[in-house]
Amino acid sequence: MRHNKKFNHLSRTADHRNAMLANMTISLIMHKRITTTLAKAKALKKYAEPLITRCKDDSTHSRRVVFSYLQNKEALKELFGPVAEKVGDRPGGYTRIIKLGHRLGDAAPICFIELVDFDENMAKTGKAAKRTRRSRKSSAKAETAPEAPATEEAKAE
């Protein structure tokens, strides 16, 4: 029976799975976005988010704990440097999974997994003013009215 065994083993041995998740976490930290299957992305999210939480506290102990998982100095520098600065005030949810469809060869579901604070396309840039039919007419008149005197002054000169 499988009672209370929710962990996805990804059809790999424990050593293979740990090495794969560590490599994927290093790639995620270095590139900020990777493309993978949905099952691997969900497993990666559970593996990487506690490590990102660790990086908020920049102590020797935290660095050693994260290094024991990743075994990569460059990824460690990146994680405790720019990544820690961006996620410092975020209480969790450091990664985002965006589904892309199915792979052609075996129809496996494919997705992006990315660090939330590093995506420029999804960043909040400020919303445009809500436009209705009336405000569009009034704004169109307001835009054309100042332009007409400016052109007349230019013609007079």
VEXTINU-902004 format. One line per 8 residues: number of its first residue (from 1); their letters; for each residue z, y, x of N, C-alpha, C, CB. Coordinates in pm, 1 decimal, decimal comma, always signed. Glycine has a CB too. Example, Ala and Ser with C-alpha at 12.3 -4.5 7.8 and 13.67 -1.06 7.14 Angstrom:
1> as> +780,0/-569,0/+1319,0/+780,0/-450,0/+1230,0/+780,0/-330,0/+1320,0/+904,6/-447,3/+1130,8 ~ +708,0/-225,0/+1285,0/+714,0/-106,0/+1367,0/+787,0/+3,0/+1290,0/+572,5/-59,8/+1408,4
This chain:
1> mrhnkkfn> +0,0/-119,5/+83,1/+0,0/+0,0/+0,0/+0,0/+125,0/+86,9/+121,0/+0,3/-94,2 ~ -56,5/+232,1/+36,6/-70,7/+355,9/+113,2/+21,5/+466,3/+61,6/-215,2/+403,3/+109,0 ~ +134,9/+433,6/+8,7/+220,9/+537,1/-48,3/+261,5/+638,7/+57,9/+345,5/+474,3/-111,6 ~ +244,9/+768,0/+25,2/+284,0/+880,8/+111,0/+213,2/+880,4/+246,7/+433,9/+878,9/+132,9 ~ +92,7/+827,8/+253,0/+14,7/+831,2/+376,1/-108,6/+917,7/+350,5/-25,4/+686,3/+423,0 ~ -90,4/+1048,7/+361,1/-195,4/+1143,0/+324,8/-280,5/+1184,4/+443,7/-134,9/+1264,9/+261,4 ~ -243,1/+1148,2/+563,4/-310,6/+1194,5/+683,2/-447,6/+1130,2/+695,1/-226,9/+1164,7/+807,0 ~ -551,4/+1211,6/+717,7/-687,4/+1159,8/+730,8/-708,2/+1115,6/+876,0/-793,9/+1267,6/+688,6
9> hlsrtadh> -735,4/+988,2/+895,6/-750,3/+933,6/+1030,6/-890,9/+951,9/+1085,4/-714,4/+786,9/+1031,3 ~ -984,8/+994,8/+1001,7/-1122,0/+1025,8/+1044,1/-1191,9/+907,3/+1111,5/-1120,7/+1144,1/+1139,1 ~ -1153,9/+785,9/+1078,0/-1213,6/+662,7/+1133,1/-1208,9/+659,3/+1284,7/-1357,8/+648,9/+1086,9 ~ -1097,6/+703,9/+1343,1/-1081,8/+707,0/+1488,8/-943,4/+657,5/+1525,6/-1104,9/+849,5/+1544,6 ~ -929,5/+615,5/+1650,1/-796,5/+581,5/+1699,5/-717,9/+710,0/+1720,7/-804,6/+498,8/+1831,2 ~ -588,5/+697,8/+1739,7/-502,9/+816,1/+1752,2/-540,6/+899,7/+1874,4/-355,8/+774,5/+1760,8 ~ -566,6/+834,0/+1987,1/-603,1/+908,3/+2108,0/-737,0/+980,9/+2092,0/-609,4/+813,5/+2228,0 ~ -833,2/+910,8/+2033,5/-964,3/+972,8/+2011,1/-952,0/+1091,6/+1916,1/-1064,3/+869,6/+1954,5
17> rnamlanm> -874,1/+1074,7/+1810,1/-856,3/+1180,9/+1711,1/-787,3/+1301,9/+1772,7/-775,6/+1129,6/+1591,4 ~ -683,1/+1280,2/+1851,5/-611,8/+1391,5/+1914,5/-700,2/+1465,3/+2014,2/-485,9/+1340,8/+1984,4 ~ -779,1/+1390,9/+2090,7/-869,9/+1455,0/+2186,4/-977,1/+1535,0/+2113,8/-935,2/+1350,0/+2277,7 ~ -1030,9/+1479,4/+2005,5/-1134,4/+1548,9/+1929,4/-1080,5/+1676,6/+1865,8/-1191,5/+1457,0/+1821,7 ~ -961,8/+1670,2/+1806,6/-903,9/+1788,3/+1743,1/-866,8/+1894,2/+1846,5/-780,7/+1749,5/+1661,4 ~ -820,9/+1851,6/+1963,9/-790,5/+1948,1/+2069,8/-917,8/+2017,8/+2116,3/-721,4/+1878,5/+2188,8 ~ -1026,1/+1942,2/+2135,6/-1153,5/+2001,0/+2176,6/-1208,5/+2095,8/+2070,5/-1255,2/+1891,2/+2205,7 ~ -1197,1/+2056,7/+1944,0/-1245,2/+2142,6/+1836,4/-1161,0/+2270,1/+1826,2/-1243,3/+2066,9/+1703,0
25> tislimhk> -1031,8/+2259,9/+1850,8/-944,5/+2377,7/+1847,7/-980,9/+2472,7/+1961,0/-795,9/+2336,2/+1858,0 ~ -1008,7/+2419,7/+2078,9/-1050,0/+2503,3/+2192,3/-1180,7/+2575,1/+2158,0/-1066,9/+2417,3/+2321,6 ~ -1276,1/+2503,0/+2099,6/-1402,5/+2564,8/+2061,1/-1382,3/+2672,6/+1955,2/-1499,2/+2459,1/+2009,8 ~ -1292,8/+2646,4/+1859,5/-1264,2/+2744,5/+1755,3/-1202,8/+2871,1/+1814,1/-1170,8/+2684,7/+1650,3 ~ -1111,9/+2855,6/+1908,1/-1047,0/+2971,1/+1970,2/-1146,0/+3049,9/+2054,5/-928,5/+2926,4/+2056,2 ~ -1230,2/+2980,9/+2129,2/-1322,7/+3050,0/+2218,2/-1439,5/+3114,6/+2142,9/-1376,0/+2953,1/+2321,8 ~ -1492,9/+3047,5/+2040,1/-1611,4/+3097,0/+1970,8/-1581,0/+3164,6/+1837,9/-1706,3/+2984,7/+1948,0 ~ -1460,1/+3150,0/+1787,9/-1413,2/+3211,2/+1662,7/-1474,3/+3149,7/+1537,6/-1442,9/+3358,0/+1664,1
33> ritttlak> -1580,1/+3070,0/+1551,5/-1641,1/+3004,0/+1436,6/-1716,5/+2881,5/+1485,8/-1736,0/+3100,7/+1359,3 ~ -1697,1/+2767,3/+1419,0/-1771,2/+2646,8/+1453,4/-1822,2/+2582,1/+1325,3/-1682,8/+2547,9/+1534,2 ~ -1926,3/+2503,0/+1338,9/-1984,0/+2429,1/+1226,8/-1949,0/+2282,7/+1244,6/-2138,9/+2449,5/+1217,7 ~ -1896,5/+2221,9/+1139,0/-1855,6/+2082,3/+1145,8/-1856,4/+2023,9/+1005,0/-1715,1/+2068,1/+1211,3 ~ -1817,1/+1898,8/+992,6/-1809,0/+1838,0/+860,2/-1682,3/+1885,7/+790,5/-1811,4/+1683,1/+869,7 ~ -1681,5/+1872,4/+661,1/-1569,2/+1921,4/+581,5/-1440,3/+1845,9/+613,8/-1600,9/+1909,1/+432,5 ~ -1448,0/+1714,2/+632,4/-1328,5/+1635,2/+662,0/-1267,2/+1675,7/+796,0/-1362,4/+1485,8/+662,8 ~ -1353,1/+1696,1/+897,3/-1303,0/+1738,2/+1027,9/-1245,9/+1879,2/+1021,2/-1414,3/+1731,3/+1133,0
41> akalkkya> -1307,4/+1966,7/+942,9/-1257,5/+2104,0/+931,1/-1119,5/+2106,8/+866,9/-1354,9/+2189,6/+849,6 ~ -1098,4/+2024,6/+765,6/-966,8/+2020,2/+701,1/-861,2/+1964,9/+795,3/-972,4/+1935,8/+573,8 ~ -898,1/+1862,7/+874,6/-804,1/+1809,1/+972,6/-776,9/+1910,8/+1082,3/-857,7/+1679,1/+1033,1 ~ -879,8/+1984,5/+1123,0/-865,7/+2086,8/+1226,6/-774,7/+2199,7/+1179,9/-1002,8/+2142,6/+1265,8 ~ -784,2/+2234,8/+1053,7/-699,7/+2342,3/+999,5/-552,0/+2305,2/+1012,2/-735,3/+2370,4/+851,0 ~ -518,5/+2181,1/+981,1/-379,1/+2137,7/+992,6/-334,0/+2127,7/+1137,9/-360,3/+2003,3/+923,9 ~ -427,8/+2107,4/+1228,7/-395,4/+2095,1/+1371,0/-383,1/+2231,7/+1436,9/-501,6/+2012,0/+1442,9 ~ -472,7/+2324,0/+1402,5/-482,1/+2451,6/+1473,9/-384,8/+2557,3/+1423,2/-621,8/+2504,5/+1463,6
49> eplitrck> -358,0/+2559,8/+1294,4/-275,2/+2668,5/+1240,8/-133,0/+2670,7/+1296,7/-268,9/+2657,6/+1091,1 ~ -65,2/+2556,9/+1315,1/+66,4/+2564,7/+1379,5/+60,5/+2617,5/+1522,5/+131,0/+2428,7/+1379,5 ~ -49,5/+2588,3/+1594,1/-63,7/+2640,1/+1730,1/-83,3/+2791,6/+1728,4/-181,6/+2571,9/+1801,7 ~ -157,6/+2841,2/+1630,6/-177,6/+2985,4/+1619,1/-45,7/+3053,3/+1580,5/-288,1/+3017,3/+1514,8 ~ +32,6/+2988,4/+1498,5/+164,6/+3042,7/+1463,8/+252,2/+3049,7/+1587,9/+232,9/+2956,5/+1354,5 ~ +242,8/+2949,7/+1674,5/+319,4/+2949,5/+1799,3/+285,5/+3067,9/+1887,9/+295,0/+2821,1/+1875,3 ~ +158,3/+3110,0/+1885,1/+114,0/+3214,1/+1977,7/+169,8/+3351,3/+1941,5/-37,2/+3219,9/+1980,7 ~ +227,5/+3366,8/+1822,7/+287,0/+3495,7/+1786,3/+405,7/+3529,3/+1876,0/+331,0/+3494,4/+1639,6
57> ddsthsrr> +480,6/+3425,9/+1916,6/+594,3/+3445,1/+2005,8/+547,4/+3413,6/+2147,7/+716,6/+3354,5/+1964,2 ~ +519,5/+3517,1/+2225,0/+465,0/+3497,8/+2359,4/+578,8/+3473,0/+2458,1/+380,7/+3620,6/+2403,0 ~ +624,9/+3348,7/+2462,4/+729,7/+3310,0/+2557,3/+676,9/+3195,2/+2642,8/+862,0/+3268,6/+2483,0 ~ +746,3/+3168,1/+2749,7/+706,1/+3058,7/+2838,5/+709,2/+2926,2/+2764,5/+797,3/+3052,5/+2961,9 ~ +809,8/+2907,4/+2682,2/+821,2/+2781,9/+2607,5/+703,0/+2765,0/+2511,5/+954,6/+2777,6/+2529,4 ~ +667,4/+2871,3/+2439,9/+555,1/+2862,1/+2346,4/+425,0/+2832,5/+2420,1/+541,6/+2991,9/+2265,9 ~ +405,6/+2896,4/+2534,5/+284,7/+2872,0/+2612,4/+278,6/+2726,5/+2658,8/+278,7/+2966,8/+2733,2 ~ +390,8/+2671,5/+2701,1/+391,4/+2532,5/+2748,1/+367,7/+2435,1/+2634,9/+522,9/+2500,0/+2816,5
65> vvfsylqn> +424,4/+2463,3/+2517,9/+403,4/+2374,6/+2403,4/+256,7/+2374,1/+2362,9/+491,5/+2417,4/+2284,5 ~ +195,4/+2493,0/+2353,8/+54,2/+2500,9/+2315,5/-33,2/+2437,8/+2423,7/+12,2/+2648,1/+2291,2 ~ +0,7/+2459,0/+2550,4/-78,2/+2399,4/+2658,1/-70,1/+2247,3/+2655,7/-31,0/+2451,8/+2793,4 ~ +42,9/+2191,9/+2611,2/+53,5/+2046,3/+2602,7/-43,7/+1989,8/+2499,3/+196,8/+2005,3/+2567,8 ~ -80,1/+2069,8/+2398,6/-178,2/+2026,0/+2299,3/-321,8/+2049,8/+2345,7/-154,4/+2097,8/+2167,5 ~ -347,5/+2165,5/+2406,3/-485,6/+2205,1/+2433,4/-535,7/+2169,6/+2572,8/-499,3/+2351,1/+2413,5 ~ -451,7/+2181,3/+2676,0/-489,6/+2150,0/+2814,1/-608,3/+2233,7/+2861,2/-522,9/+2001,8/+2827,1 ~ -610,1/+2363,5/+2825,1/-719,8/+2450,3/+2865,3/-664,6/+2590,8/+2887,3/-833,5/+2450,7/+2758,5
73> kealkelf> -668,7/+2637,5/+3012,3/-608,8/+2767,2/+3045,0/-683,9/+2883,6/+2982,9/-603,3/+2785,3/+3194,5 ~ -817,5/+2876,0/+2977,7/-895,8/+2984,7/+2920,3/-866,7/+3000,8/+2771,6/-1044,8/+2960,1/+2942,4 ~ -858,5/+2888,4/+2701,6/-826,7/+2893,5/+2558,6/-685,9/+2947,5/+2537,1/-840,5/+2753,9/+2495,0 ~ -594,7/+2912,8/+2627,1/-457,6/+2961,6/+2616,8/-452,0/+3113,3/+2633,9/-368,8/+2893,3/+2721,3 ~ -528,5/+3165,3/+2731,2/-534,2/+3310,9/+2751,9/-591,8/+3381,0/+2629,5/-618,5/+3344,8/+2876,4 ~ -696,8/+3323,9/+2574,8/-760,1/+3383,3/+2457,2/-665,6/+3378,7/+2337,4/-891,8/+3310,6/+2424,2 ~ -594,8/+3266,5/+2322,4/-505,4/+3249,7/+2208,0/-387,1/+3345,4/+2214,5/-455,3/+3106,1/+2201,0 ~ -326,9/+3357,9/+2330,6/-209,9/+3444,5/+2343,1/-248,0/+3590,7/+2366,5/-121,6/+3395,9/+2456,4
81> gpvaekvg> -376,5/+3619,6/+2385,2/-422,4/+3757,4/+2404,7/-476,8/+3816,1/+2275,4/-529,6/+3763,2/+2513,6 ~ -611,3/+3819,9/+2260,5/-672,6/+3884,2/+2143,4/-638,2/+3818,4/+2010,0/-820,9/+3885,0/+2159,6 ~ -627,8/+3685,6/+2007,6/-599,0/+3618,4/+1881,1/-457,7/+3652,3/+1833,9/-615,5/+3465,6/+1895,7 ~ -361,7/+3652,2/+1924,8/-223,6/+3682,8/+1887,8/-210,0/+3826,9/+1838,8/-130,1/+3658,8/+2006,8 ~ -286,6/+3919,2/+1896,9/-281,2/+4058,5/+1852,1/-330,7/+4072,3/+1709,1/-363,9/+4147,5/+1944,6 ~ -439,2/+4001,8/+1676,8/-497,3/+4016,4/+1543,1/-415,0/+3947,9/+1435,0/-637,5/+3960,9/+1541,7 ~ -351,1/+3835,2/+1467,5/-278,1/+3761,2/+1364,0/-128,7/+3792,6/+1365,1/-299,0/+3611,6/+1382,4 ~ -87,7/+3892,4/+1440,5/+54,5/+3921,8/+1455,0/+126,7/+3949,3/+1325,1/+71,7/+4037,4/+1543,9
89> drpggytr> +62,1/+4017,0/+1230,9/+129,2/+4052,2/+1106,0/+92,4/+3960,0/+990,7/+96,2/+4193,9/+1068,8 ~ +3,3/+3864,9/+1013,9/-39,5/+3773,2/+907,8/+61,5/+3659,6/+894,4/-181,5/+3716,8/+937,1 ~ +107,2/+3629,9/+771,4/+209,5/+3525,9/+754,1/+155,8/+3383,8/+750,7/+284,2/+3551,0/+628,9 ~ +28,0/+3363,1/+770,7/-30,4/+3229,3/+768,2/-174,5/+3239,3/+722,2/+50,3/+3134,5/+675,9 ~ -241,0/+3126,5/+708,9/-379,6/+3127,3/+664,3/-471,7/+3191,0/+765,7/-391,6/+3199,1/+533,1 ~ -470,7/+3140,2/+887,7/-547,1/+3201,5/+996,3/-692,3/+3157,7/+999,1/-483,4/+3169,5/+1128,0 ~ -725,2/+3050,0/+928,0/-861,0/+2998,5/+929,8/-919,5/+2998,6/+789,6/-864,5/+2857,7/+989,1 ~ -1052,4/+2999,8/+784,2/-1123,8/+2998,7/+657,1/-1231,8/+2892,1/+666,8/-1185,1/+3139,7/+623,2
97> iiklghrl> -1247,5/+2814,0/+560,5/-1351,7/+2711,6/+554,3/-1455,4/+2756,0/+452,2/-1292,2/+2571,0/+517,1 ~ -1581,7/+2764,2/+495,9/-1691,5/+2803,9/+408,5/-1791,2/+2689,1/+402,4/-1759,8/+2935,5/+458,6 ~ -1810,8/+2634,1/+284,1/-1899,2/+2519,2/+268,0/-2044,6/+2564,4/+275,5/-1871,5/+2447,0/+134,2 ~ -2126,0/+2484,2/+344,6/-2266,2/+2518,7/+367,4/-2364,6/+2428,6/+294,3/-2295,3/+2514,3/+513,3 ~ -2321,9/+2314,6/+248,9/-2414,2/+2221,4/+184,3/-2400,1/+2084,5/+246,3/-2559,4/+2270,5/+195,4 ~ -2509,1/+2010,3/+247,5/-2508,0/+1873,2/+297,8/-2605,7/+1858,3/+413,4/-2542,6/+1774,1/+185,8 ~ -2567,3/+1774,9/+510,4/-2651,7/+1747,0/+626,1/-2768,8/+1659,4/+583,2/-2570,3/+1678,4/+739,0 ~ -2885,0/+1682,5/+643,1/-3004,1/+1610,1/+601,8/-2996,4/+1461,3/+634,0/-3125,3/+1670,0/+667,4
105> gdaapicf> -2945,2/+1424,3/+749,8/-2949,3/+1284,8/+792,0/-2865,6/+1191,9/+707,4/-2905,1/+1274,4/+932,0 ~ -2739,9/+1228,4/+681,9/-2650,1/+1138,0/+611,7/-2582,5/+1201,8/+491,2/-2546,2/+1087,5/+706,0 ~ -2623,1/+1321,5/+454,2/-2569,7/+1392,1/+337,5/-2420,2/+1419,9/+349,2/-2596,5/+1311,9/+212,2 ~ -2371,8/+1433,0/+472,4/-2231,3/+1468,2/+491,6/-2211,7/+1615,9/+459,4/-2185,1/+1436,8/+636,9 ~ -2102,6/+1651,2/+390,9/-2079,6/+1793,4/+361,1/-2050,1/+1871,8/+488,6/-1963,2/+1809,5/+261,3 ~ -2123,0/+1981,1/+510,2/-2111,8/+2062,8/+631,1/-2047,3/+2195,9/+594,2/-2251,4/+2085,1/+697,7 ~ -1970,3/+2252,1/+688,5/-1904,0/+2379,2/+662,3/-1881,5/+2455,6/+792,4/-1770,6/+2356,5/+590,0 ~ -1854,8/+2585,1/+776,8/-1804,3/+2667,8/+885,5/-1653,5/+2661,2/+878,8/-1856,2/+2815,9/+876,4
113> ielvdfde> -1588,3/+2662,8/+993,0/-1445,9/+2695,3/+997,0/-1434,9/+2809,9/+1096,3/-1354,7/+2569,6/+1038,5 ~ -1366,1/+2916,0/+1056,7/-1360,9/+3036,1/+1138,6/-1223,4/+3098,8/+1132,9/-1466,3/+3136,3/+1093,8 ~ -1194,1/+3178,3/+1234,4/-1070,9/+3255,8/+1234,4/-1091,0/+3376,3/+1143,2/-1031,3/+3300,0/+1379,2 ~ -999,7/+3396,9/+1051,6/-1016,6/+3495,3/+944,7/-1030,8/+3636,6/+999,0/-899,5/+3489,0/+848,8 ~ -949,7/+3676,5/+1093,6/-946,7/+3815,0/+1139,0/-1063,8/+3851,7/+1229,4/-818,4/+3841,3/+1211,0 ~ -1145,4/+3756,2/+1267,7/-1254,0/+3783,7/+1360,9/-1390,4/+3786,2/+1294,3/-1253,9/+3681,8/+1470,1 ~ -1398,0/+3772,5/+1162,8/-1526,8/+3773,0/+1095,0/-1560,1/+3914,3/+1050,6/-1526,2/+3676,7/+974,6 ~ -1664,3/+3973,1/+1110,4/-1701,7/+4110,7/+1079,6/-1767,2/+4121,0/+942,2/-1795,9/+4165,1/+1186,6
121> nmaktgka> -1837,9/+4016,5/+899,0/-1908,7/+4022,2/+771,3/-1813,0/+4022,2/+653,2/-2004,6/+3905,6/+759,4 ~ -1701,4/+3949,8/+665,2/-1607,8/+3939,6/+554,4/-1496,5/+4044,0/+562,7/-1547,9/+3800,9/+550,6 ~ -1497,0/+4124,8/+667,3/-1390,9/+4223,0/+685,5/-1395,5/+4326,3/+573,2/-1403,4/+4291,9/+822,9 ~ -1278,0/+4375,9/+539,9/-1270,6/+4475,8/+433,2/-1314,8/+4610,5/+489,4/-1126,0/+4484,8/+373,9 ~ -1427,5/+4659,0/+443,0/-1480,8/+4785,5/+492,5/-1457,2/+4898,8/+394,1/-1629,2/+4772,4/+521,3 ~ -1394,5/+4872,1/+284,5/-1374,9/+4974,4/+183,2/-1478,0/+4957,1/+74,1/-1383,2/+5115,3/+244,3 ~ -1433,4/+4965,8/-49,1/-1523,3/+4941,7/-160,6/-1593,1/+5071,0/-198,9/-1447,2/+4883,4/-280,8 ~ -1714,9/+5057,2/-242,1/-1789,7/+5172,8/-290,6/-1734,5/+5212,9/-426,5/-1942,1/+5141,9/-299,4
129> akrtrrsr> -1756,5/+5336,9/-463,8/-1708,0/+5384,5/-592,9/-1777,0/+5306,6/-704,4/-1732,6/+5537,0/-608,7 ~ -1700,0/+5277,4/-806,9/-1754,2/+5202,3/-918,0/-1854,4/+5291,1/-991,7/-1641,2/+5153,2/-1013,1 ~ -1974,0/+5239,3/-1015,7/-2078,0/+5320,1/-1076,7/-2104,6/+5270,8/-1217,7/-2206,6/+5316,8/-992,7 ~ -2114,4/+5364,3/-1308,1/-2153,8/+5332,9/-1444,8/-2281,3/+5409,7/-1474,3/-2040,9/+5368,3/-1547,4 ~ -2332,0/+5393,2/-1591,9/-2457,3/+5460,2/-1626,4/-2440,3/+5612,0/-1621,1/-2505,1/+5416,5/-1766,4 ~ -2329,1/+5660,8/-1675,7/-2309,3/+5805,6/-1678,3/-2288,2/+5861,8/-1537,7/-2190,0/+5841,0/-1767,0 ~ -2205,2/+5794,6/-1459,7/-2177,8/+5849,5/-1327,1/-2302,6/+5845,7/-1239,5/-2063,8/+5772,4/-1259,9 ~ -2392,3/+5752,4/-1265,0/-2514,7/+5745,4/-1187,1/-2602,7/+5866,8/-1217,3/-2590,5/+5614,4/-1216,7
137> kssakaet> -2611,8/+5904,5/-1345,1/-2693,1/+6020,3/-1380,8/-2634,0/+6148,1/-1322,6/-2705,5/+6032,2/-1533,1 ~ -2502,1/+6160,0/-1334,7/-2439,7/+6282,2/-1284,9/-2446,7/+6288,5/-1132,8/-2293,9/+6290,8/-1331,5 ~ -2431,2/+6174,8/-1065,5/-2439,6/+6176,8/-919,9/-2583,0/+6202,2/-874,1/-2387,8/+6044,8/-861,6 ~ -2681,1/+6154,4/-951,1/-2820,5/+6179,4/-915,3/-2851,9/+6328,2/-928,6/-2915,5/+6095,8/-1004,1 ~ -2800,2/+6391,7/-1034,3/-2821,9/+6534,5/-1051,3/-2750,1/+6613,1/-942,6/-2774,8/+6579,7/-1189,6 ~ -2628,9/+6567,9/-908,6/-2551,1/+6637,8/-806,5/-2619,3/+6627,0/-669,7/-2407,9/+6580,7/-799,6 ~ -2681,4/+6512,2/-643,7/-2749,2/+6495,4/-515,3/-2876,3/+6579,8/-507,2/-2782,9/+6348,3/-492,4 ~ -2950,2/+6589,8/-617,0/-3075,3/+6664,8/-613,1/-3052,4/+6814,5/-618,0/-3164,4/+6623,3/-727,4
145> apeapate> -2948,1/+6860,3/-684,1/-2923,9/+7004,6/-697,9/-2901,6/+7072,5/-563,0/-2803,5/+7029,1/-787,8 ~ -2814,7/+7021,6/-472,0/-2797,3/+7090,8/-345,4/-2920,4/+7083,0/-255,8/-2679,0/+7034,3/-273,0 ~ -3001,8/+6980,3/-272,9/-3118,8/+6966,1/-186,2/-3222,4/+7074,5/-214,7/-3181,6/+6827,7/-204,0 ~ -3239,3/+7113,6/-342,1/-3341,9/+7210,5/-378,6/-3319,2/+7347,1/-311,9/-3345,7/+7226,8/-530,0 ~ -3198,2/+7406,8/-318,5/-3179,3/+7535,2/-251,0/-3196,6/+7523,4/-100,3/-3041,7/+7591,3/-282,6 ~ -3157,5/+7413,1/-42,7/-3170,5/+7398,0/+102,1/-3317,6/+7401,1/+142,2/-3104,5/+7266,6/+149,4 ~ -3402,6/+7337,7/+63,3/-3545,3/+7337,5/+96,7/-3607,5/+7474,7/+72,7/-3619,5/+7231,2/+14,5 ~ -3560,4/+7547,4/-30,7/-3612,1/+7680,5/-57,8/-3575,8/+7776,7/+55,5/-3557,9/+7732,4/-191,6
153> eakae> -3452,9/+7760,7/+106,1/-3411,1/+7846,0/+218,8/-3494,2/+7813,6/+342,7/-3259,5/+7827,2/+249,2 ~ -3523,6/+7689,4/+361,9/-3604,6/+7649,7/+476,5/-3746,1/+7707,0/+463,8/-3609,4/+7495,8/+488,8 ~ -3799,7/+7709,3/+339,0/-3933,0/+7763,0/+318,5/-3934,3/+7914,6/+341,1/-3982,7/+7729,2/+177,4 ~ -3825,5/+7982,6/+300,3/-3819,2/+8128,8/+313,7/-3817,3/+8169,7/+460,8/-3694,5/+8184,5/+241,8 ~ -3756,0/+8088,6/+542,4/-3749,5/+8122,5/+686,4/-3880,9/+8096,9/+750,2/-3640,6/+8042,9/+758,7
